[in-house]
Amino acid sequence: MFIPDSYIDELIASDIPSGIDLTTQVLGIGAAPGRMEYYTRNEALLCGTEVAARIFARFGCSVTRMQPSGTLLQPGDVFMEVEGPAAGLHMGWKICLNIFEYYCALATKTRQMVEAVHAVNPLCEVLTTRKLMPGTKPLDVLALTTGGAFPHRLGLSETALVFDHHLTFYGGMDKFIADLPQIKARVCEKKLFVEAGAHDAARLVEAGVDGVQMDKIPAAELAQLVPQLKAINPRVTLIAAGGVNLSNAAEYAATGVDGLATTCLHFAKPLDMSVRMYAS
């Protein structure tokens, strides 16, 4: 995944706004050579070493060994080793540790949900919403795709997704369905999805929408609704959304939907990771 240099520079500037590590400067140890290794105290799906390597390169440090994102780690595993001047090691230390602790946690949680979903429905995908922490999108998307999920929508320009709020301005569901042929013609190269409850889902599928995002419908009810909708149009895409989490994802996947839209994967308790430093 491509992450621009400008984003990496923002991460660095947020922790080193003046460009120096005052502590190593005061102690006069900045030029002393050394090495550092990152290790985990938790089982984890690794994420972010490629980004960390780019950060350390800016500080004149060299990565001598690292595991790629997507590697399954066991407690105690060393997954990255870096050599360089003490100033560079200390400047990169916490920036990269934060990346590992937060985004390995997201990747690990995502992998757990993806495995639970695919165990009952291999054709159902886990889709992550845009409800993420502002400013975190590049690393967030990296973590979630490393864990096996896909972005639901990375931005408003990807897919036409009609919500109740849109219909409030448009004139209501009846007018929307009546105008659907003209609306679909305007997005002939895109997909047209509509979020709806159980009472409108069948009408929308019959009218020819590409997909229905079914919001906050209990899994037991959805299990009966999905076959009915697929009988109308086997090619329609059905997404379960609203309240989908790690504890109920498998139940929702078993209903036969094509995807689960969830926000819960943007948040996870940081993992316990640490570093060891050595003077050369």
Disulfide bonds with the S-S distance in Angstrom:
none
